């Protein structure tokens, strides 16, 4: 896999370089609420511009249905990229049409442009190879070179991720090189004890990674909505908590395998419950109760780890040498249900481990809860991509960058 260092050594001055970034940032209207993914690709864009390249940044945002939708415009991301670069960034209001062609043609050496959301064209995500290829052909007309740096999209077989690098000389950007290097530390020659913290809503989203990590990890801590399927499998009543009853057989099999392999499974011992879901818009005060996991009322739902669980999890992370964390412990967006997630983040910081926050909601929580990002070993930009890598899957976007 060619690196951006090699590309720069060959010279990029005056060349049009297509950078497939991940600018899929959360928006409140047109306001970016977390610019972490933009900041993550900034070094690659800046290095190319400083070397005299004419940089064309492209990305998806959200899930528009193959047609323009103002709610998913990349215009706010382009503006923020310009602020972070300290330079004007041109914006094209389409992907491969007249606006994109004109904006790219007007670029001078060292200048940067962002084209509109790639998913405004149905060819980007099409399952039809010919339709994807046709869109990639039109994108290729805009550029001379391709740099893949959108780690959050490398698990997708999309035109700009897989088909476009097949049409242009290509290299991996600095972000992708960093992400892959970190993930190798979680799969090859791992420093032990190796602890994994998994949360989030659905256990079905994590089955593949649990299956694979049972061969790798020493300790697996479970929280969030997915914990209630594990608790139900152990015979506890979980009231109105999130439950995937159809996944109980798989969970029982994992618990059995973990016991056979000597992998410690750690589940909550107490939780915060309420009879209604909190209002995340107004963040009106809630009135949670703390109960043991064997005493969840029939009309109540679990919404966060309890204080004894937070202490237990901190103790299980204190001596770890490597920690991977993906998924919040509760409804962290509401202050009354954020303590479990906060406690895990703090435990990672307090440990002497190499710590990896696996993207997605975990990365958002770290920022929303006010933690210093530099206190963690690495914060990934790709939750789904990180999980699929740890499952042992071949990621099509990485394979496309191989020579």
C-alpha positions as CSV (number, residue, x, y, z in Angstrom):
1,X,0.0,0.0,0.0
2,X,1.6,3.3,-1.1
3,X,1.7,5.9,1.6
4,X,1.1,9.7,1.2
5,X,4.8,10.1,2.1
6,X,5.8,8.2,-1.0
7,X,3.3,10.2,-3.1
8,X,4.7,13.5,-1.9
9,X,8.2,12.3,-2.6
10,X,7.2,11.6,-6.2
11,X,5.8,15.2,-6.4
12,X,2.2,16.4,-6.5
13,X,2.7,20.1,-7.4
14,X,0.1,21.1,-10.1
15,X,-1.7,17.8,-9.9
16,X,-5.3,17.3,-9.1
17,X,-5.5,15.0,-6.1
18,X,-8.9,13.5,-5.1
19,X,-9.0,12.9,-1.4
20,X,-11.8,10.6,-0.3
21,X,-12.3,11.9,3.3
22,X,-14.9,11.1,5.9
23,X,-16.7,14.4,6.6
24,X,-19.8,12.6,7.9
25,X,-20.2,15.0,10.8
26,X,-23.3,15.3,13.0
27,X,-25.4,18.4,12.2
28,X,-28.0,20.4,14.1
29,X,-29.5,22.1,11.1
30,X,-26.4,23.6,9.5
31,X,-24.4,23.7,12.7
32,X,-21.7,21.0,13.2
33,X,-21.9,19.6,16.7
34,X,-18.7,17.5,16.5
35,X,-16.0,18.3,14.0
36,X,-13.6,15.5,14.9
37,X,-13.7,13.8,11.6
38,X,-12.9,17.0,9.8
39,X,-9.9,17.6,12.1
40,X,-8.8,14.0,11.5
41,X,-8.3,14.5,7.8
42,X,-6.9,18.0,8.1
43,X,-3.2,16.9,8.2
44,X,-3.5,15.0,4.9
45,X,-5.3,17.9,3.1
46,X,-2.8,20.4,4.5
47,X,0.3,18.4,3.5
48,X,-1.0,18.0,-0.1
49,X,-1.9,21.7,-0.4
50,X,1.5,22.7,1.0
51,X,3.1,20.5,-1.6
52,X,1.3,22.4,-4.3
53,X,-1.4,19.9,-5.1
54,X,-4.9,21.0,-6.3
55,X,-6.9,19.2,-3.7
56,X,-10.4,17.9,-4.3
57,X,-12.0,16.7,-1.0
58,X,-15.0,14.4,-1.3
59,X,-17.2,12.6,1.2
60,X,-20.6,11.3,2.1
61,X,-22.8,12.7,4.8
62,X,-25.8,10.9,6.2
63,X,-28.1,8.7,4.1
64,X,-29.7,10.7,1.3
65,X,-31.5,8.5,-1.2
66,X,-29.3,9.0,-4.2
67,X,-30.6,12.5,-4.9
68,X,-29.7,16.0,-3.7
69,X,-31.2,16.8,-0.2
70,X,-30.3,20.2,1.4
71,X,-30.4,18.5,4.8
72,X,-27.3,16.5,3.9
73,X,-25.3,19.1,2.2
74,X,-21.5,19.2,2.8
75,X,-21.5,23.0,2.7
76,X,-21.1,23.3,6.5
77,X,-18.2,20.8,6.5
78,X,-16.5,22.7,3.6
79,X,-16.8,25.9,5.6
80,X,-15.4,24.3,8.7
81,X,-12.5,22.8,6.8
82,X,-11.6,26.2,5.5
83,X,-11.6,27.6,9.0
84,X,-9.3,24.8,10.2
85,X,-7.0,25.2,7.3
86,X,-6.9,29.0,7.6
87,X,-7.5,29.3,3.9
88,X,-10.4,29.6,1.4
89,X,-12.0,26.3,0.5
90,X,-14.1,26.4,-2.7
91,X,-17.4,24.4,-2.6
92,X,-19.1,22.8,-5.6
93,X,-22.8,22.4,-5.4
94,X,-22.8,19.0,-7.3
95,X,-20.6,16.0,-7.5
96,X,-19.7,15.4,-11.2
97,X,-21.7,18.1,-12.9
98,X,-20.9,21.5,-14.2
99,X,-20.4,23.1,-10.8
100,X,-17.8,20.4,-9.8
101,X,-16.0,20.7,-13.1
102,X,-15.8,24.5,-12.9
103,X,-14.6,24.6,-9.3
104,X,-11.9,22.0,-10.0
105,X,-10.8,23.8,-13.2
106,X,-10.5,27.0,-11.2
107,X,-8.2,25.5,-8.6
108,X,-4.6,26.8,-8.5
109,X,-1.6,25.0,-7.0
110,X,-2.1,24.6,-3.2
111,X,-5.8,25.3,-3.3
112,X,-8.6,23.1,-1.9
113,X,-12.1,22.5,-2.9
114,X,-14.9,20.3,-1.5
115,X,-17.5,18.7,-3.8
116,X,-21.0,18.0,-2.8
117,X,-22.2,14.9,-0.9
118,X,-21.2,11.8,-3.0
119,X,-24.4,10.1,-2.0
120,X,-26.5,12.7,-3.9
121,X,-25.6,10.4,-6.9
122,X,-27.2,6.9,-6.8
123,X,-24.0,5.5,-8.4
124,X,-22.0,6.0,-5.2
125,X,-23.8,3.3,-3.2
126,X,-25.3,1.2,-6.0
127,X,-25.0,-2.6,-5.7
128,X,-24.7,-2.7,-9.5
129,X,-21.1,-2.8,-10.6
130,X,-21.8,-1.0,-13.8
131,X,-23.7,1.8,-12.2
132,X,-21.0,2.3,-9.6
133,X,-18.3,2.1,-12.2
134,X,-20.0,4.7,-14.4
135,X,-20.0,7.2,-11.5
136,X,-16.4,6.4,-10.7
137,X,-15.5,7.1,-14.3
138,X,-17.0,10.6,-14.0
139,X,-15.2,11.2,-10.7
140,X,-11.9,10.1,-12.2
141,X,-12.3,12.8,-14.8
142,X,-11.8,15.4,-12.0
143,X,-8.4,14.2,-10.8
144,X,-5.0,12.8,-11.6
145,X,-4.3,11.0,-8.3
146,X,-6.4,9.4,-5.6
147,X,-5.7,9.5,-1.8
148,X,-7.9,7.3,0.4
149,X,-8.3,8.9,3.8
150,X,-11.9,8.2,4.8
151,X,-11.4,5.4,7.3
152,X,-15.0,5.6,8.4
153,X,-16.1,4.4,4.9
154,X,-13.5,1.7,4.1
155,X,-15.9,-1.1,5.0
156,X,-18.3,0.1,2.3
157,X,-18.2,-1.2,-1.3
158,X,-18.9,2.3,-2.7
159,X,-17.8,3.9,-6.0
160,X,-15.5,6.5,-4.4
161,X,-14.0,4.0,-2.0
162,X,-13.4,0.9,-4.2
163,X,-14.0,1.7,-7.9
164,X,-12.3,5.1,-8.1
165,X,-8.9,4.0,-6.8
166,X,-8.9,1.3,-9.5
167,X,-9.0,4.1,-12.1
168,X,-6.3,6.4,-10.7
169,X,-2.8,6.1,-9.2
170,X,-3.6,5.9,-5.5
171,X,-2.1,6.0,-2.0
172,X,-3.3,5.8,1.6
173,X,-3.6,9.1,3.5
174,X,-2.1,9.6,6.9
175,X,-5.3,9.0,8.8
176,X,-5.8,5.6,7.3
177,X,-2.2,4.6,7.9
178,X,-2.6,5.6,11.6
179,X,-5.9,3.8,12.0
180,X,-4.6,0.6,10.5
181,X,-1.5,0.8,12.6
182,X,-3.5,1.1,15.8
183,X,-5.9,-1.7,14.8
184,X,-2.9,-4.0,14.3
185,X,-1.9,-3.4,17.9
186,X,-5.3,-4.8,18.8
187,X,-4.9,-7.9,16.7
188,X,-1.2,-8.7,16.4
189,X,1.2,-9.1,19.4
190,X,-1.3,-7.5,21.8
191,X,0.1,-6.3,25.1
192,X,-1.8,-8.1,27.9
193,X,-4.0,-8.1,29.9
194,X,-6.3,-7.1,26.9
195,X,-9.6,-5.7,28.0
196,X,-12.5,-4.9,25.6
197,X,-15.5,-2.7,26.6
198,X,-18.5,-3.1,24.4
199,X,-21.7,-1.0,24.7
200,X,-24.4,0.5,22.5
201,X,-28.0,-0.4,21.9
202,X,-28.0,-3.8,20.1
203,X,-26.1,-7.0,20.8
204,X,-26.7,-8.0,17.2
205,X,-24.4,-5.2,16.1
206,X,-21.5,-6.6,18.0
207,X,-21.9,-10.4,17.5
208,X,-19.1,-10.6,14.9
209,X,-16.6,-8.7,17.0
210,X,-17.5,-10.7,20.2
211,X,-17.0,-13.9,18.3
212,X,-13.6,-12.8,17.1
213,X,-12.4,-11.2,20.3
214,X,-13.2,-14.4,22.3
215,X,-10.0,-15.6,20.6
216,X,-8.0,-12.5,21.5
217,X,-9.2,-10.8,24.6
218,X,-8.6,-11.6,28.3
219,X,-11.6,-9.7,29.6
220,X,-14.8,-8.4,27.9
221,X,-17.0,-5.9,29.7
222,X,-20.6,-5.4,28.4
223,X,-22.7,-2.3,29.0
224,X,-25.4,-0.2,27.3
225,X,-28.6,-1.6,25.9
226,X,-27.0,-4.8,24.7
227,X,-26.2,-5.7,28.3
228,X,-29.9,-6.5,29.0
229,X,-29.9,-9.4,26.5
230,X,-26.9,-10.9,28.4
231,X,-28.6,-10.3,31.7
232,X,-31.8,-12.0,30.4
233,X,-29.7,-14.9,29.1
234,X,-28.4,-15.3,32.7
235,X,-32.0,-15.6,34.0
236,X,-32.6,-12.0,35.2
237,X,-35.8,-10.2,34.4
238,X,-35.1,-6.9,32.6
239,X,-38.5,-5.2,32.7
240,X,-39.0,-2.8,29.8
241,X,-35.3,-2.6,29.0
242,X,-34.0,-3.0,25.4
243,X,-34.0,-6.7,24.7
244,X,-33.1,-8.8,21.6
245,X,-34.7,-12.1,22.7
246,X,-33.8,-13.8,19.4
247,X,-30.1,-13.3,20.3
248,X,-30.2,-15.1,23.6
249,X,-29.0,-18.4,22.1
250,X,-26.0,-16.7,20.6
251,X,-25.2,-14.9,23.9
252,X,-25.4,-18.2,25.8
253,X,-23.0,-19.7,23.4
254,X,-20.6,-16.8,23.8
255,X,-20.8,-17.1,27.6
256,X,-20.1,-20.8,27.4
257,X,-17.1,-20.3,25.0
258,X,-15.7,-17.5,27.2
259,X,-15.8,-19.8,30.2
260,X,-14.1,-22.6,28.3
261,X,-11.3,-20.3,27.1
262,X,-10.8,-18.5,30.4
263,X,-12.1,-15.2,29.0
264,X,-13.7,-13.1,31.8
265,X,-17.1,-11.7,30.9
266,X,-18.1,-8.8,33.1
267,X,-21.7,-7.7,33.2
268,X,-23.5,-4.9,35.2
269,X,-24.3,-5.6,38.8
270,X,-26.6,-2.6,39.2
271,X,-28.3,-0.2,36.8
272,X,-30.1,3.1,36.6
273,X,-33.8,2.6,35.6
274,X,-36.8,4.8,34.8
275,X,-40.3,4.2,33.6
276,X,-39.9,6.5,30.6
277,X,-37.1,7.4,28.2
278,X,-35.5,10.8,28.9
279,X,-36.1,13.9,26.8
280,X,-32.8,14.4,24.9
281,X,-33.8,17.7,23.3
282,X,-34.6,19.6,26.5
283,X,-32.5,17.4,28.8
284,X,-35.2,18.0,31.4
285,X,-34.2,16.5,34.8
286,X,-34.9,12.8,35.1
287,X,-35.6,10.8,38.2
288,X,-33.7,7.5,37.8
289,X,-33.6,4.8,40.5
290,X,-30.6,2.6,41.2
291,X,-31.5,-1.1,41.4
292,X,-29.6,-4.4,41.4
293,X,-29.8,-6.3,38.1
294,X,-31.9,-8.9,39.8
295,X,-34.4,-6.3,40.9
296,X,-35.4,-4.4,37.8
297,X,-39.1,-3.5,38.0
298,X,-41.4,-4.8,35.3
299,X,-42.4,-1.3,34.2
300,X,-38.8,0.1,34.2
301,X,-36.1,0.3,31.6
302,X,-32.4,0.2,32.2
303,X,-30.7,3.4,30.9
304,X,-27.2,3.4,32.4
305,X,-24.8,1.5,34.6
306,X,-25.1,2.0,38.3
307,X,-22.4,3.2,40.8
308,X,-21.3,-0.3,41.9
309,X,-21.0,-1.4,38.2
310,X,-18.9,1.7,37.5
311,X,-16.5,0.8,40.3
312,X,-16.4,-2.8,39.1
313,X,-15.6,-1.8,35.6
314,X,-12.9,0.6,36.7
315,X,-11.3,-2.1,38.7
316,X,-11.3,-4.5,35.7
317,X,-9.6,-1.9,33.6
318,X,-7.0,-0.7,36.1
319,X,-4.4,-3.4,35.4
320,X,-5.0,-3.7,31.6
321,X,-2.2,-3.1,29.2
322,X,-4.5,-2.8,26.2
323,X,-8.1,-1.5,26.1
324,X,-10.5,-1.2,23.2
325,X,-13.8,0.5,23.9
326,X,-16.7,0.7,21.5
327,X,-20.2,1.8,22.5
328,X,-21.6,3.9,25.4
329,X,-22.8,2.5,28.7
330,X,-26.0,4.4,28.7
331,X,-28.0,7.3,27.3
332,X,-25.0,9.5,27.7
333,X,-26.7,12.4,25.7
334,X,-28.7,13.1,28.9
335,X,-26.7,14.2,31.9
336,X,-28.6,12.0,34.3
337,X,-27.6,8.9,32.4
338,X,-24.0,9.8,31.4
339,X,-22.1,8.6,34.4
340,X,-21.5,5.0,33.3
341,X,-20.0,6.2,30.0
342,X,-18.0,8.9,31.9
343,X,-16.7,6.3,34.3
344,X,-15.4,4.1,31.5
345,X,-13.7,7.0,29.8
346,X,-12.1,8.0,33.1
347,X,-11.0,4.5,33.8
348,X,-9.2,4.4,30.4
349,X,-7.4,7.6,31.2
350,X,-6.4,6.4,34.7
351,X,-5.0,3.1,33.4
352,X,-1.5,2.8,32.1
353,X,-2.9,0.9,29.1
354,X,-2.7,1.6,25.4
355,X,-6.3,2.8,25.0
356,X,-8.4,2.9,21.8
357,X,-11.8,4.5,21.6
358,X,-13.5,2.8,18.7
359,X,-15.2,5.6,16.9
360,X,-19.0,6.2,16.6
361,X,-20.9,7.1,19.7
362,X,-17.9,6.4,22.0
363,X,-15.8,9.0,20.2
364,X,-18.8,11.5,20.3
365,X,-19.2,10.8,24.0
366,X,-15.6,11.5,24.8
367,X,-16.0,15.0,23.2
368,X,-19.5,15.7,24.5
369,X,-18.5,14.8,28.1
370,X,-15.5,17.1,27.9
371,X,-12.5,14.8,28.0
372,X,-9.1,15.7,26.6
373,X,-8.8,13.6,23.4
374,X,-5.0,13.5,23.9
375,X,-5.5,11.5,27.1
376,X,-6.4,8.4,25.1
377,X,-4.0,6.4,23.0
378,X,-6.2,6.8,19.9
379,X,-9.8,7.9,19.0
380,X,-10.9,6.2,15.9
381,X,-13.0,8.0,13.2
382,X,-14.7,4.8,12.1
383,X,-16.8,2.8,14.4
384,X,-18.2,0.3,11.9
385,X,-14.9,0.0,10.1
386,X,-13.0,-0.6,13.3
387,X,-15.4,-3.4,14.4
388,X,-15.3,-5.1,11.0
389,X,-11.5,-5.0,11.1
390,X,-11.5,-6.6,14.5
391,X,-13.9,-9.2,13.2
392,X,-11.2,-10.2,10.8
393,X,-13.1,-9.1,7.7
394,X,-11.4,-7.8,4.6
395,X,-12.3,-4.1,4.3
396,X,-12.9,-3.3,0.6
397,X,-11.6,0.2,0.8
398,X,-8.3,-1.0,2.3
399,X,-8.0,-3.7,-0.3
400,X,-8.6,-1.2,-3.1
401,X,-5.5,0.8,-1.9
402,X,-3.2,-2.2,-2.1
403,X,-0.9,-2.1,-5.1
